[in-house]
Amino acid sequence: MFVDTARIYVKAGDGGHGCIAFRREKYVPRGGPAGGDGGRGGDVILVVDHNIQTLMDFRYQRHFKAERGEHGMGDKKHGANAEDIRIKVPPGTVVKDAETGEVLADLTEPGQEVVVARGGRGGRGNARFKSSTNQAPQFAEDGKPGEERWLELELKLLADVGLVGFPNAGKSTLLSRVSAAKPKVASYPFTTLIPNLGVVEHGEQSWVMADIPGLIEGAHQGVGLGHEFLRHIERTRVLLHVVDVAGTEGRDPVDDFLKINEELGFYDERLTKLPQIVAANKIDIPAGEENLPRFHEAVQKKGFKVFPISATTGQGIDALLAAIAETLRRVRVETRG
C-alpha cells in the first residue's frame, strides 16, 4: 500500500528535577548545599532515510515520546540527559504543524533531519542557589516540560519527469516500456491508484520518471483522487503529457490536452511554468493516425512540441527520450546557473 499522508503525535522528554541535598560528612559542620541539576529531556527528531518510500509505518504507530532526563542527586551529581529519538521518514516529506498548518520542514536529502519537539531543560539543584545571603537554600527547580504537538506529514514524490494525462492514456504502458518499473496495466480507467517510479536510461543520461495516476476534470477541487495525485507533480522538473490521440475512451484528444493543463493551472499556477513535452500516444491505432494532424496543429499553436508515439509497439520512443534528455539537461544547467 502506498501511503502519502500521516498524522502523528510527538512528545519530547521532560527535564529532570533538581535535587535538594546537603553535605553530611563527619567533621564537616554546615557542609552546605550539594543538590545536583536534573538532566535534559530527549528531543524528537525526524530524519530522512532513502530506504523508506512511503509513510506506511505511521499507520501502525502514531505516538512518539522521548524519555525524560534523570533527576539530580546529592553530592552535586547531575542527572543524565535522556537519549533523543529519531523517526525515519522518506525523502520528499513535508512536515507541518497540525494545529496551525505551518510548514516546519521540507525534507528532501538523505540524512537531513529536523528537531520537531525539543526536550525540557533540567531543573537546577539547590547548590546553584547558594549565595552570601542564603548559605543553605531549601529549594530546587523542577525540570521544564518537553514540547509536544501533532504533526501532519505529507509525502511528495521526488522525480525528474512526471507523467500526466487522463486515465487510460497509456502512461503506465509507457513507463513499463522505458524503465524496469512494472506498474499494473489494463484497459480501464484508474488502473493506477498509486504513483509508480521508474529509472529511465538514455545514452549516458538517466532520470527518475513518476507515473502519476490519471487526472480528471475537477481534480484541482479534489474530484476523483485529485489532490492526492496532484501533490506528486509539484516537485517534478519536467512534465510529460501523455494524450490518447486515438480517442479510444470517446473523448477528443485536443480537449483532453487543454483540460489537463487547465487542471494543473487551477491547482498551482507554477505547474504551468514547468517544461512540458507532449506525447501523442496510440498512433498504432487507425483513429490515432487520423487525429494526429489536427492534434499536432492545435498543440503546436499553444507552443508545445508533439512527439507521436506508440507505447505498445515502441514507435517514436527513442525520439521522445532524446527530447526528455535534452530538456532535463537544459533545466539542470539553468538550476545550477
Buried (B, 14 or more C-beta within 10 A) or exposed (E): EBBBBBEBBBBBBBBBBBBBBBBEEEEEEEEEBBBBBBBBBBBBBBBBBEEBBBBBBBEEEEEBBBBBBBBBBBEBBBBBBBEBBBBBBBBBBBBBBBEEEEEBBBBBEEEBBBBBBBBBBBBBBBBBBBEEEEEEBEEBBBBBBBBEBEBBBBBBBBBBBBBBBBBBBBBBBBBBBBBEBEBEBEEEBEBBEBBBBBEBEBEEBBBBBBBBBBBBBEBBEEEBBBBBBBBBBBBBBBBBBBBBBBBBBEBBBBEBBBBBBBBBBBBBEEBBEBBBBBBBBBBBBEBBBEBBEEBBEBBEEEEBEBBBBBBBEEEBBEEBBBBBBEBBEEBBEEEEE
